[in-house]
Amino acid sequence: ALLHGHYKKTYNGEILEEGHFYFGVKHGRWEIFDKDTNLVGKYYYNKGLYEDTQIKYHDKNNTKVSEVIQVHNG
């Protein structure tokens, strides 16, 4: 089954990871916590790709992908 909607991964009642899935891929803001509940990472996704991902196309209509460059933290 595809994950879709809010997701929370916990261990001993503490949140380790939290975010949303969009038909099986990460979407929106995701937060990662260590075992002491300290926020150690915050990432933004757009339907499975990092928010700043660059997509290059072969055609003018932007339907034929030629290259996907995932940009993460600059």
C-alpha positions in Angstrom: 0.0 0.0 0.0 1.2 3.5 -0.8 1.7 5.9 2.1 -0.4 9.0 1.7 -0.9 11.7 4.2 0.6 12.5 7.6 3.5 10.3 8.7 5.2 10.0 12.1 8.0 7.6 13.1 8.4 7.1 16.8 10.6 5.2 19.2 9.6 4.7 22.9 7.0 7.4 22.4 9.4 10.0 21.1 9.1 11.3 17.5 12.1 10.5 15.3 10.7 11.7 12.0 7.6 13.5 10.9 6.2 14.7 7.6 3.7 14.0 4.8 3.6 11.5 2.0 2.0 12.2 -1.4 1.1 8.9 -3.0 4.2 7.2 -1.7 6.8 10.0 -1.9 7.8 12.7 0.6 6.0 16.0 0.2 6.2 19.3 2.1 8.2 19.8 5.3 9.9 16.8 6.9 11.6 17.0 10.3 14.2 14.6 11.8 14.8 14.4 15.5 17.5 12.6 17.6 16.8 10.3 20.5 16.7 13.3 22.8 14.0 15.0 20.7 16.4 17.6 19.4 15.6 18.8 15.8 18.6 17.7 13.7 17.2 18.2 10.2 14.4 20.0 8.4 13.9 19.2 4.7 11.4 20.4 2.1 10.1 18.1 -0.7 8.0 18.7 -3.7 6.4 15.3 -4.7 9.5 13.3 -3.8 12.2 15.7 -4.9 14.0 18.3 -2.8 12.3 21.6 -3.1 15.2 23.3 -5.0 15.6 20.4 -7.5 16.3 21.6 -11.1 14.6 19.8 -13.9 15.8 20.2 -17.5 13.6 19.2 -20.5 14.2 18.2 -24.1 11.2 20.0 -25.5 9.5 23.4 -25.3 6.3 21.9 -23.7 8.4 20.6 -20.7 7.1 17.0 -21.1 10.4 15.1 -21.9 12.8 15.2 -19.0 16.5 15.3 -20.0 18.1 15.8 -16.6 17.1 16.0 -12.9 19.6 17.8 -10.5 18.6 17.4 -6.9 19.8 20.5 -4.9 19.9 19.9 -1.2 21.0 22.6 1.2 22.3 24.8 -1.6 
